[in-house]
Amino acid sequence: MRSELEGVAVSKAKENAKQIVGAGAYATAADFKQIFTEDVNGLYLLSLLLTGNHKKAEECFVEGIGESANGNHVFKEWARSWARRTIIQCAIRVIAPRERTLSESRTADVARVADKVPMDLQEEVCAILGLAPLERFVFVMSVLERYSDHDCSILLGLARRDIAMVRVRAMQQLGTSLGLMHNNQAHGWENSAALEDIDMGLMVTQHFATPAWNRSLSQ
């Protein structure tokens, strides 16, 4: 009998210890609200790039606050990544990019949202908003947010090979819109065999890997 009581006491002690650790390790609703307050510009920009619409971006932002704080057991060090993930999931539900055909006209209203972003990012933002919805989502998720093709395929409901194909299309269009190939030719690459080896995807990725972009998306 004594051994059984001791066993119960030990079990309860371990359970209490786990609850204490959990209470300190998991992000609370207040933590998520603080994240959305501190990172409001970056989270709104993410929502805007995905939805291409000011009102829908605000809708996703507000829904993201509620879903992030809705009793999810997320470690505090992962809370910011989780907040961004909820924005992406909300945008996918609102826009449903997989259901839109490639030939469908883009939903982004470039003229109305251009004044919602920093001046030094407007050219790139407009180029991204000029993509078709699915291309836009894949580019933002895989290049700007650095999601793996596996994660993108799960969230968007597409095969990984389709994610790769859509990203190539997005890269090609962005490279053309931003004049990246022309810029390389202007720097002496014309009529060079090396020009054929330039990877458009790499150029686009490097173009967006700037302190200004990293700062804007993380603040």
MOBEL-V284749 format. One record per backbone hydrogen bond with DSSP energy under -1.0 kcal/mol. NH is the residue of the N-H (numbers start at 1). CO is the residue of the C=O. If there is no record, write none. Layout:
((NH CO) (NH CO))
//
This chain:
((5 1) (6 2) (7 3) (8 4) (9 5) (10 6) (11 7) (12 8) (13 9) (14 10) (15 11) (16 12) (17 13) (18 14) (19 15) (20 16) (21 17) (22 18) (23 19) (24 20) (25 21) (26 22) (27 74) (32 28) (33 29) (34 30) (35 31) (36 32) (37 33) (38 34) (39 35) (41 219) (43 39) (44 40) (45 41) (46 42) (47 43) (48 44) (49 45) (50 46) (51 47) (52 48) (57 53) (58 54) (59 55) (60 56) (61 57) (62 58) (63 59) (64 60) (65 61) (66 62) (67 63) (68 64) (69 65) (71 69) (74 72) (76 25) (78 75) (79 76) (82 78) (83 79) (84 80) (85 81) (86 82) (87 83) (88 84) (89 85) (90 86) (91 87) (92 88) (93 89) (94 90) (95 91) (96 92) (99 96) (100 97) (104 101) (109 52) (113 109) (114 110) (116 113) (117 114) (121 118) (122 119) (125 121) (126 122) (127 123) (128 124) (129 125) (130 126) (131 128) (136 132) (137 133) (138 134) (139 135) (140 136) (141 137) (142 138) (143 139) (144 139) (145 140) (147 141) (152 148) (153 149) (154 150) (155 151) (156 152) (157 153) (158 153) (163 159) (164 160) (165 161) (166 162) (167 163) (168 164) (169 165) (170 166) (171 167) (172 168) (173 169) (174 170) (175 171) (176 172) (177 173) (178 174) (180 175) (183 179) (184 180) (185 181) (186 182) (188 185) (189 184) (192 189) (195 192) (197 194) (198 195) (203 199) (204 200) (205 201) (206 202) (207 203) (208 204) (210 208) (214 210) (215 211) (216 212) (217 213) (218 214))
//
